[in-house]
Amino acid sequence: MAKLYFRYGAMSSSKTANAIMVKYNYGEQGQKALLVKPRTDTRDGVHIMKSRSGVMDECTLFDEMD
């Protein structure tokens, strides 16, 4: 069964970097993880999630999910 993990924290607490690293670790174990962001977040491109430390990965938009 799928699980949903919601991470929250103050600004500069590396939430995005942590989410990207967790997705990478799941992929290394042969599991799947999904990064999702709203369409209004266009700072780094439409389907890109990027942290200030330079770590980046592809993501899905909320309104594209079925």
Rosetta blueprint (number, residue, H / E / L):
1 M L
2 A L
3 K L
4 L L
5 Y L
6 F L
7 R L
8 Y L
9 G L
10 A L
11 M L
12 S L
13 S L
14 S L
15 K H
16 T H
17 A H
18 N H
19 A H
20 I H
21 M H
22 V H
23 K H
24 Y H
25 N H
26 Y H
27 G H
28 E H
29 Q L
30 G L
31 Q L
32 K L
33 A L
34 L L
35 L L
36 V E
37 K E
38 P L
39 R L
40 T L
41 D L
42 T L
43 R L
44 D L
45 G L
46 V L
47 H L
48 I E
49 M E
50 K E
51 S L
52 R L
53 S L
54 G L
55 V L
56 M E
57 D E
58 E E
59 C L
60 T E
61 L E
62 F H
63 D H
64 E H
65 M L
66 D L
